[in-house]
Amino acid sequence: LLLERAIQVLWQYSLKFRTGKPGLQLVLGQRAMAQGRSRAAHRHFRSALQEATAQTMPHEAALARMGIGCLTPGAGGQSERAAATGLLRELHAIYDARESESALTALRRRQNH
């Protein structure tokens, strides 16, 4: 219920302000991941990355790359996660680097069981 309300608020915000689009797509990607909808999650994270990159929003871009990395198997996923972690560290968002990888990895594990 709280997540759905947050999505509504972000949706309304993103309609008025373009800067809200990456955040909305990140939350939609996380929700899709939690629901076991990997393809939808991947699509939302890619959209978040595209919007964040276009708007020069490196923090949101890094979080989107972390999401993509957690959904991408093998070396490709590992590379995405490493790039995201590196960018978050450059931004001095070390807490976000640890927490986002931990949370997204946990969601992926739950999906696979």
C-alpha positions in Angstrom: 0.0 0.0 0.0 2.8 2.4 0.9 4.8 1.5 -2.2 1.7 2.0 -4.4 1.2 5.5 -2.9 4.8 6.3 -3.4 4.5 5.3 -7.1 1.4 7.5 -7.5 3.2 10.5 -6.0 6.3 9.9 -8.1 4.1 9.5 -11.2 2.3 12.8 -10.6 5.7 14.5 -9.9 7.2 13.1 -13.1 4.4 14.4 -15.2 5.2 17.9 -14.0 9.0 17.6 -13.7 11.2 15.6 -16.0 13.7 15.1 -13.2 11.2 12.7 -11.5 11.2 10.2 -14.3 14.4 8.3 -13.4 13.2 7.9 -9.7 9.8 6.7 -10.9 11.4 4.1 -13.2 13.8 3.0 -10.4 10.9 2.3 -8.0 8.8 0.6 -10.8 11.9 -1.6 -11.5 12.3 -2.5 -7.9 8.6 -3.4 -7.6 8.7 -5.5 -10.7 11.8 -7.3 -9.3 10.0 -8.0 -6.0 7.1 -9.4 -8.0 9.3 -11.7 -10.0 8.8 -9.9 -13.2 12.5 -9.7 -14.4 11.8 -8.5 -17.9 9.6 -5.6 -16.7 12.2 -4.7 -14.1 15.0 -4.7 -16.7 12.9 -2.5 -18.9 12.2 0.0 -16.1 15.9 0.1 -15.1 16.9 0.7 -18.7 14.4 3.5 -18.9 15.7 5.0 -15.6 19.3 4.8 -17.0 18.4 6.5 -20.2 16.5 9.3 -18.5 19.1 9.8 -15.8 21.9 9.9 -18.4 20.0 12.4 -20.6 19.5 14.6 -17.6 23.0 14.3 -16.2 21.8 12.6 -13.0 24.7 10.3 -12.1 23.3 9.0 -8.8 20.1 7.8 -10.4 22.1 6.4 -13.4 24.3 4.4 -11.0 21.3 3.0 -9.2 19.7 2.0 -12.5 23.0 0.3 -13.6 23.0 -1.6 -10.3 19.5 -2.8 -11.0 20.4 -3.9 -14.5 23.5 -5.6 -13.2 21.5 -7.6 -10.6 19.3 -8.8 -13.4 22.0 -9.6 -15.9 23.7 -13.0 -15.5 27.4 -13.6 -15.5 30.2 -11.3 -16.3 27.9 -8.7 -17.9 26.0 -8.3 -14.7 29.1 -8.2 -12.6 30.5 -5.5 -14.8 27.4 -3.4 -14.5 27.4 -3.7 -10.7 31.1 -2.8 -10.5 30.6 0.2 -12.7 27.6 1.3 -10.6 29.5 0.8 -7.3 32.4 2.8 -8.7 30.2 5.7 -9.7 28.4 5.7 -6.4 31.8 5.7 -4.6 32.9 8.6 -6.8 29.8 10.5 -5.7 30.7 9.6 -2.1 27.5 7.6 -1.9 29.2 4.7 -0.3 26.1 3.7 1.8 24.0 3.6 -1.4 26.7 1.5 -3.1 26.5 -1.1 -0.3 22.8 -1.0 0.3 21.6 -1.0 -3.3 23.7 -4.0 -4.2 22.7 -5.8 -1.1 19.0 -5.1 -1.5 18.9 -5.9 -5.2 20.9 -9.1 -4.8 18.5 -10.2 -2.1 15.5 -9.6 -4.3 17.2 -11.6 -7.1 17.9 -14.5 -4.8 14.2 -14.5 -3.7 13.2 -14.5 -7.3 15.3 -17.6 -8.1 13.9 -19.7 -5.2 
